[in-house]
């Protein structure tokens, strides 16, 4: 029985971890390409989830088409945001740009509350609530789907960045913007594309999260767990963001179950931060981040 | 082919870096562009590549013409598309990308299909056989000489008609410098690519160039065919480190008369 519980906890942890990983991935994509930390990333995730909710409930679209339409909508929205809000700030101090993304986050959250209300909404479940039995453990279908969808997405990403011309130009720009110019890469377009891709990742994270929780304007707070995932993995590492997310998802679930009786309720809420605190003491640049050496 | 007329460049609205320079690079020629640190050679190349607007620089006067077309207002990607590529100073290979990916990035602006790409890819590896052994290695881990070769190979992949090389000899062993200069000469001769060679190593540069420009403090102080430049007294003393025989002194007489530069051609 103990093993079944462990398995359940790990699967749930991986599902949450996948969502953290995807949010963290969105942060990393924008940060690497443009050197901006986009605080509105969790809000983009929430917006994506709400949009697909509306498409499913109001327009009565089936889950998959609604999901795809949402991706297109979010790509358009985030590209416009980049072009209208962020691009005019190019050359301004980084802090100013970051503050703008923070403002953007608040605006999106407020608008969502205005439009959809602050009540929790039940996301129409695309999967049956019937759990799957795996080695005697009852496992939520939506969680399994979340893990698989995330894995699939990561494979697609890997292929895109490794083999496609656009992916390659994005990696080159991320590494050295001014040399990217010399290669004839359209750097502005790469910046817009990185926002678009980050919003696609965020939307997928939001919809997946909604399938096994519910919608509310503060669901972006899952992003607060993505931050430790990001710091754990290293700010500029894609692999680090993913592993960081998974580690934190699993760790907080295990801690929530096994440590609660000794340390009291709510221990799962702080697990992520404790882990990060410890990692930061040993490796201040994260598990996979680039060590920045400053020579005097 | 490339003609710069009276170009003046200002950085941060106040720093006058180029004070009206004129320069010409004919079809399929090697042009040496010499000068000490801070003379404005790299700024000239950055102006040609269209990078100035992104680093708070501005062309305040003059024009850059390429095949009769004024190009000094063009975006960097349009410049590359026209066939002007630059090998930046300090190589600047994409360290996290593999050698092969770096070469592929170089062909970013090309839309002429896989076969053409393949052909040039094989050709560039024929010029730089050292690279073909390291294709899967991250570019940050190959040697300085290989990085320089990679940077040239990368610029070659855009199929340029004018290649601008910014100090390709920087930090390389003399033997490697000779090898790289040989390849530059070969590319120039076989592919009919014009080369604008910015160098501090004046001897090497003048040896392969047909014509040279010498720049100091944002101005061209002297230009002429390479063999003439090499005979010029000022060039000899200040760029080639030679003195005429009768002036040659032993190190015993440390305190010697320092000739003023006159820049007479």
Interface residues (C-beta under 8 A of the other chain):
Chain A: X91 X165 X168 X169 X171 X172 X175 X176 X178 X179 X181 X182 X183 X184 X185 X186
Chain B: X49 X50 X51 X54 X55 X56 X75 X76 X77 X79 X80 X81 X85 X86 X88 X92 X94 X95 X96 X97 X101 X104 X105 X106 X108 X109 X154 X155 X158
